[in-house]
Amino acid sequence: MFKKYNAIFFDWDGTAVLSRTAPVDRAVNAMRPLLKKGIKLVLVSGNTIENIADGKIESYFTEKELSNLYLGLGRGAYNYEFINGKPHIFKNMVPSKEELLKIHKVCFEVHQELKRRYDFDTDIIFSRPNYCKVDLMVNNFRDQSLFMQESEVKRLRNLLQIHGMTGGLKELIELAEKTGCQYGVKVKTTCDAKYLEIGNTSKSDNVDCILEKICLETTLSPRECVYLGDEYVGIEKGVFGSDSFMRTKKSIQGDFFDVSEVAGERPEGVKRIGGGVETFLHFLKEQAE
């Protein structure tokens, strides 16, 4: 049994739903009673709004319920509230075209350096508004299971070792940050085993932005918040998954739970409860009682 919270921040893929194309009915049905009660729900995801409930999340709730729902999307880029039942970006953190092109250059240079020094083949996805995804396992296809798999963590460790990257993932992240400095960009780098994501924002920006807004507009305290995700696990010592970025100086007074079944180290203050989507949905139902 968990204590009751007045604000619940949570990841989407792998936490609230099994995959991007999975039915959302159970998730929205579990969210609705909490929104009715005035509990703030904050969906924090690397996805853009088109990929959350087929871009129709507002159609599942009343205007009053939506007044308690917030979306922190695009790995820090977009922060939404709902006004008159419609999604409204209250803070946009998308970089300028010039800044984004610098991020593209950083990623391409990382891609080239991996090939040049380690004969490590990678692909790059350039189409995100504020970051690039460097595919570290080009022959590993996730299909619609977009969240981190335990087998991928082991596979990445083996790949880095085979290609002579003795510094492991930390070395990769340091390479990205050093390259960013050369282009005058302070990059924020995350990894979910398959993808190294390099950009100017992260989930930390979503959490801080929305938490600050809620606390300013209500009597809510950071201690009344909880943060659930499935990518807190350490990919290697000291390097944690993207949901670990929900733990910031502003949010640290809250509670943090990992629903992932993947074995491994978690950041300080994060408790592994396992059970995946089922555990998360049960948690929401308990909170509504």
Secondary structure, DSSP 8 states (H G I E B T S, - for coil): -----SEEEE-SBTTTBSSTTS--HHHHHHHHHHHHHT-EEEEE-SS-GGGSGGGTGGGGS-HHHHTTEEEEETTTTEEEEEETTEEEEEEE----HHHHHHHHHHHHHHHHHHHHHH----EEE--SSSEEEEES-TT---TT--S--HHHHHHHHHHHHHTT-TTHHHHHHHHHHHHHHHTT---EEEE-SSEEEEES--HHHHHHHHHHHHHHHSS--GGGEEEEES--SEEETTEE-GGGGG--TTTTTSEEEE-----S---TTEEE---HHHHHHHHHHHHH-
